[in-house]
């Protein structure tokens, strides 16, 4: 299918009514958070900015670049219980690639809904030891620390949205730090979902028949999608 009706997916997932977010509230299923992630390997740090949020049955993760038009957007949604689908949106080209649940299985990239709706696994809380409490943006934050396998973890968790406020992960000379820098409501996603709905969308299964499309060729060469024939 060369033009997937994204609107049917969006409307079935949110209805923009019964399942719409309250623009003024921050909840587990309606929020937008910005994170700064720094990986330090043997004294060589690399920092990346990421936005992660929920709009009910949508989970959206965006790697933020200096040029917003080149941001890498992964947009997950669920229409059937624990069968997430994914879109990759390319703002600069106003194009999207749709990965069905079956496509993701063929690519060995299938995830559970819990996996795509958490920046870090909430199951870590069962292993780590809770210590003190603090606050971030008016929300209670629980502090945890301990060992998971060969990793030392120091984790701050916001139970109201079931997401991390910060984490430090240490393994030998490898250190990863992630800090939430902003926490907002999900209002901005209403406009973004509408914008993405206007994009020309292609099913991943059809890419093998579109080798002459300059956009498809470009994103294959850039490594955004795998080149396979179906």
C-alpha positions as CSV (number, residue, x, y, z in Angstrom):
1,X,0.0,0.0,0.0
2,X,1.7,3.2,-1.2
3,X,-0.5,5.6,0.8
4,X,-1.5,4.2,4.2
5,X,-4.4,6.1,5.8
6,X,-2.7,7.0,9.0
7,X,-5.8,8.9,10.1
8,X,-7.6,5.6,10.4
9,X,-4.9,4.3,12.8
10,X,-4.8,7.6,14.7
11,X,-8.5,7.8,15.1
12,X,-8.9,4.1,16.1
13,X,-6.2,4.6,18.7
14,X,-7.3,7.9,20.2
15,X,-10.7,8.9,18.7
16,X,-9.5,12.4,19.7
17,X,-12.4,12.4,22.1
18,X,-13.0,9.5,24.5
19,X,-9.3,8.6,24.4
20,X,-7.9,12.1,24.1
21,X,-5.6,13.6,26.7
22,X,-6.6,16.4,29.0
23,X,-4.3,19.2,27.8
24,X,-3.7,20.5,31.3
25,X,-2.9,17.3,33.1
26,X,0.3,15.2,33.3
27,X,-0.4,11.5,33.8
28,X,1.1,8.1,33.1
29,X,-0.5,8.0,29.7
30,X,-0.4,11.7,28.8
31,X,3.0,13.5,29.1
32,X,6.0,14.8,27.3
33,X,9.5,14.6,28.8
34,X,12.9,15.7,27.6
35,X,16.0,13.8,28.6
36,X,19.7,14.5,28.3
37,X,21.7,11.2,27.9
38,X,25.5,11.1,28.2
39,X,27.5,8.0,27.6
40,X,31.1,8.1,28.8
41,X,33.4,5.3,27.5
42,X,37.0,5.4,28.9
43,X,36.8,9.2,29.3
44,X,35.1,10.0,26.0
45,X,31.7,11.5,26.6
46,X,28.9,11.7,24.0
47,X,25.6,13.5,24.8
48,X,22.3,13.1,23.1
49,X,18.9,14.9,23.6
50,X,15.8,12.7,23.5
51,X,12.1,13.6,23.8
52,X,9.8,10.8,25.0
53,X,6.1,10.9,25.6
54,X,2.7,9.2,25.7
55,X,-0.6,10.2,24.2
56,X,-2.9,7.4,25.4
57,X,-2.3,4.6,22.9
58,X,0.6,6.4,21.3
59,X,4.2,6.3,22.5
60,X,6.6,8.7,20.8
61,X,10.4,8.8,21.0
62,X,12.4,11.5,19.2
63,X,16.1,11.9,18.9
64,X,16.6,15.6,18.8
65,X,19.2,17.0,16.4
66,X,20.4,20.6,15.9
67,X,18.2,20.8,12.8
68,X,14.7,19.8,13.9
69,X,13.9,18.7,10.3
70,X,16.4,15.9,10.8
71,X,15.0,14.6,14.1
72,X,14.6,10.8,14.2
73,X,11.0,10.0,15.2
74,X,9.8,6.6,16.3
75,X,6.0,6.6,16.8
76,X,4.5,3.5,18.3
77,X,0.8,2.8,18.6
78,X,-1.3,-0.2,19.7
79,X,-4.7,-1.1,18.3
80,X,-4.8,-4.7,19.4
81,X,-3.7,-5.9,22.9
82,X,0.1,-6.0,23.0
83,X,0.6,-5.9,19.2
84,X,2.4,-2.5,18.8
85,X,3.0,-1.1,15.4
86,X,5.6,1.6,14.5
87,X,5.9,4.5,12.2
88,X,9.1,6.3,11.4
89,X,8.4,9.9,10.5
90,X,10.8,12.0,8.4
91,X,9.8,15.6,8.9
92,X,12.1,17.0,6.2
93,X,10.4,14.9,3.5
94,X,6.9,14.8,5.0
95,X,7.1,11.0,4.6
96,X,6.5,8.1,6.9
97,X,7.3,4.3,6.9
98,X,4.8,2.1,8.6
99,X,6.0,-1.2,10.3
100,X,3.2,-3.6,11.0
101,X,3.4,-6.1,13.9
102,X,4.3,-8.8,11.4
103,X,7.0,-6.6,9.8
104,X,8.6,-6.0,13.2
105,X,8.6,-9.7,13.8
106,X,10.4,-10.4,10.5
107,X,13.0,-7.7,11.4
108,X,13.4,-9.2,14.9
109,X,12.4,-5.8,16.2
110,X,9.1,-6.7,17.8
111,X,8.5,-5.2,21.3
112,X,5.8,-5.4,23.9
113,X,3.7,-2.4,24.7
114,X,5.3,-2.1,28.1
115,X,8.8,-2.0,26.5
116,X,7.8,0.9,24.2
117,X,6.1,2.9,26.9
118,X,9.0,3.0,29.3
119,X,12.3,4.9,29.0
120,X,13.7,2.3,31.4
121,X,12.3,-1.0,32.6
122,X,10.0,-0.5,35.6
123,X,10.8,-4.1,36.7
124,X,14.2,-2.7,37.8
125,X,12.4,-1.3,40.8
126,X,11.8,-4.9,42.0
127,X,15.6,-5.5,42.2
128,X,16.9,-2.2,43.4
129,X,16.7,-0.9,47.0
130,X,14.6,2.1,47.7
131,X,16.2,4.8,49.8
132,X,15.1,8.5,50.0
133,X,12.4,10.6,48.4
134,X,12.7,13.9,46.6
135,X,10.7,16.1,44.1
136,X,10.9,17.1,40.5
137,X,8.5,19.6,38.9
138,X,6.1,19.1,41.8
139,X,6.1,15.3,41.5
140,X,7.3,12.9,44.1
141,X,10.5,11.1,43.1
142,X,11.7,7.8,44.7
143,X,15.4,7.1,44.9
144,X,16.7,3.5,44.2
145,X,20.2,2.0,44.0
146,X,21.8,-1.4,43.7
147,X,23.3,-3.9,41.3
148,X,21.6,-5.6,38.3
149,X,24.0,-8.2,36.9
150,X,27.4,-6.4,36.4
151,X,25.8,-3.0,36.4
152,X,25.7,-0.5,39.3
153,X,22.5,1.5,39.1
154,X,21.4,4.8,40.8
155,X,17.8,5.5,39.8
156,X,15.3,8.3,40.5
157,X,11.8,7.3,39.6
158,X,8.6,9.3,39.2
159,X,5.7,7.0,40.1
160,X,3.0,9.4,38.9
161,X,4.1,8.8,35.3
162,X,6.0,5.6,35.8
163,X,9.2,7.0,34.2
164,X,12.7,7.8,35.4
165,X,13.7,11.3,36.5
166,X,17.4,10.2,36.2
167,X,19.7,7.3,36.2
168,X,23.4,6.5,36.5
169,X,24.5,3.2,35.1
170,X,28.1,2.1,35.7
171,X,30.0,-0.9,34.3
172,X,33.7,-0.7,34.8
173,X,34.9,2.3,32.9
174,X,31.6,2.7,31.1
175,X,29.2,5.2,32.6
176,X,25.8,6.3,31.3
177,X,23.8,9.2,32.8
178,X,20.3,10.2,31.9
179,X,18.5,13.2,33.4
180,X,15.0,14.5,32.7
181,X,15.3,18.2,31.9
182,X,11.6,19.0,31.3
183,X,8.2,17.5,32.0
184,X,5.1,18.8,30.3
185,X,1.6,17.8,29.4
186,X,0.9,16.0,26.1
187,X,-0.8,19.0,24.4
188,X,1.8,19.3,21.7
189,X,1.1,15.8,20.4
190,X,-2.4,16.7,19.3
191,X,-0.8,19.0,16.6
192,X,2.0,16.5,15.8
193,X,-0.4,13.6,15.3
194,X,-2.4,15.7,12.9
195,X,0.8,16.8,11.0
196,X,2.0,13.2,10.7
197,X,-1.4,12.2,9.4
198,X,-0.8,14.4,6.4
199,X,2.5,12.7,5.5
200,X,2.8,10.4,2.5
201,X,3.1,7.0,4.2
202,X,4.5,3.7,2.8
203,X,4.1,0.2,4.3
204,X,7.5,-1.3,5.0
205,X,6.4,-4.4,3.1
206,X,6.2,-2.3,-0.1
207,X,9.7,-0.9,0.0
208,X,11.2,-3.6,-2.1
209,X,9.1,-2.4,-5.0
210,X,10.1,1.3,-4.6
211,X,13.9,1.2,-5.2
212,X,13.6,4.0,-7.7
213,X,11.9,6.4,-5.2
214,X,14.7,8.9,-4.3
215,X,13.4,9.2,-0.7
216,X,13.4,5.4,-0.2
217,X,16.9,5.1,-1.7
218,X,18.2,7.9,0.6
219,X,16.9,6.5,3.9
220,X,18.2,3.0,2.9
221,X,21.6,4.5,2.3
222,X,21.5,6.4,5.6
223,X,20.7,3.2,7.4
224,X,17.3,4.1,8.7
225,X,15.6,1.1,7.2
226,X,16.8,-2.4,6.2
227,X,16.7,-3.2,2.5
228,X,14.8,-6.5,2.1
229,X,12.4,-8.0,-0.4
230,X,9.1,-9.3,0.6
